């Protein structure tokens, strides 16, 4: 297994040694200057982000996603995003102390991204992507997730068609997502270009699919449609999606609870 960065400082204990207001315009995110006190530069804490491993062996998704694809996608592309982000953070301690979620939102900077954003967002997106799949995935959603999909898309078949259409009409590289929109209180399919992550718009991601060519070219060449169909029918983890929806429901009231029939 490849080596990972080790962060000996818990997230809650990382330190910020500068006021972010001079560099970022982020009124919704609490600045944490002097939360634990400002240390002299010689005593600053350096916090690195680590490379998370997929929750399965690299050959576990075969024959639908090959070990070679995961070896290269996770071991090289994902690793490069982590290493690039950590190198950027070494140059300026203004961003030390944030969780990855917070870092993505901070560096998005209300649509005027800083140079750290692309690497931070791609790390987040890939962590989420690996956990959106499982061996023996696909089939049908379970429990309340299926009910919510049928409510918001009309049927599970309609959802699959719309998800596939979104993936096939995304120009260039990017991602397609199933998200829970807080304000609308419903599920929606969202396309994002390049590294954009829907948490910057306060959406709650449920599943995502990587549409950069390195995600599927070794297995499917330029046949994006086959890749999308395989993801929906054989790879997507509806268990993970259900857990994420359950978590999201703590923040979004999706309506009155249904009373079981007698």
Secondary structure as the mmCIF struct_conf table of DSSP 4:
data_model
#
loop_
_struct_conf.conf_type_id
_struct_conf.id
_struct_conf.beg_label_comp_id
_struct_conf.beg_label_asym_id
_struct_conf.beg_label_seq_id
_struct_conf.end_label_comp_id
_struct_conf.end_label_asym_id
_struct_conf.end_label_seq_id
BEND BEND1 UNK A 9 UNK A 9
HELX_RH_3T_P HELX_RH_3T_P1 UNK A 11 UNK A 13
BEND BEND2 UNK A 18 UNK A 18
HELX_RH_3T_P HELX_RH_3T_P2 UNK A 20 UNK A 22
TURN_TY1_P TURN_TY1_P1 UNK A 23 UNK A 23
TURN_TY1_P TURN_TY1_P2 UNK A 27 UNK A 28
BEND BEND3 UNK A 29 UNK A 29
TURN_TY1_P TURN_TY1_P3 UNK A 33 UNK A 34
BEND BEND4 UNK A 35 UNK A 36
HELX_LH_PP_P HELX_LH_PP_P1 UNK A 38 UNK A 40
HELX_RH_3T_P HELX_RH_3T_P3 UNK A 41 UNK A 43
HELX_LH_PP_P HELX_LH_PP_P2 UNK A 44 UNK A 46
HELX_LH_PP_P HELX_LH_PP_P3 UNK A 52 UNK A 54
BEND BEND5 UNK A 55 UNK A 56
TURN_TY1_P TURN_TY1_P4 UNK A 58 UNK A 64
BEND BEND6 UNK A 65 UNK A 65
HELX_RH_AL_P HELX_RH_AL_P1 UNK A 67 UNK A 72
HELX_RH_PI_P HELX_RH_PI_P1 UNK A 73 UNK A 78
HELX_RH_AL_P HELX_RH_AL_P2 UNK A 79 UNK A 90
TURN_TY1_P TURN_TY1_P5 UNK A 91 UNK A 91
HELX_RH_3T_P HELX_RH_3T_P4 UNK A 93 UNK A 95
TURN_TY1_P TURN_TY1_P6 UNK A 96 UNK A 97
HELX_RH_AL_P HELX_RH_AL_P3 UNK A 100 UNK A 108
HELX_RH_3T_P HELX_RH_3T_P5 UNK A 109 UNK A 111
TURN_TY1_P TURN_TY1_P7 UNK A 115 UNK A 116
HELX_RH_AL_P HELX_RH_AL_P4 UNK A 117 UNK A 131
TURN_TY1_P TURN_TY1_P8 UNK A 132 UNK A 132
STRN STRN1 UNK A 133 UNK A 133
TURN_TY1_P TURN_TY1_P9 UNK A 135 UNK A 136
BEND BEND7 UNK A 139 UNK A 139
HELX_RH_AL_P HELX_RH_AL_P5 UNK A 143 UNK A 153
BEND BEND8 UNK A 154 UNK A 155
HELX_RH_AL_P HELX_RH_AL_P6 UNK A 156 UNK A 169
BEND BEND9 UNK A 172 UNK A 173
STRN STRN2 UNK A 174 UNK A 181
TURN_TY1_P TURN_TY1_P10 UNK A 182 UNK A 185
STRN STRN3 UNK A 186 UNK A 193
TURN_TY1_P TURN_TY1_P11 UNK A 194 UNK A 195
HELX_RH_3T_P HELX_RH_3T_P6 UNK A 198 UNK A 201
TURN_TY1_P TURN_TY1_P12 UNK A 202 UNK A 202
STRN STRN4 UNK A 204 UNK A 210
BEND BEND10 UNK A 212 UNK A 212
HELX_RH_3T_P HELX_RH_3T_P7 UNK A 213 UNK A 215
TURN_TY1_P TURN_TY1_P13 UNK A 216 UNK A 216
HELX_RH_AL_P HELX_RH_AL_P7 UNK A 217 UNK A 220
TURN_TY1_P TURN_TY1_P14 UNK A 221 UNK A 222
HELX_RH_AL_P HELX_RH_AL_P8 UNK A 224 UNK A 230
HELX_RH_PI_P HELX_RH_PI_P2 UNK A 231 UNK A 235
STRN STRN5 UNK A 236 UNK A 236
HELX_RH_AL_P HELX_RH_AL_P9 UNK A 238 UNK A 249
TURN_TY1_P TURN_TY1_P15 UNK A 250 UNK A 251
BEND BEND11 UNK A 252 UNK A 252
BEND BEND12 UNK A 255 UNK A 256
HELX_LH_PP_P HELX_LH_PP_P4 UNK A 257 UNK A 261
#
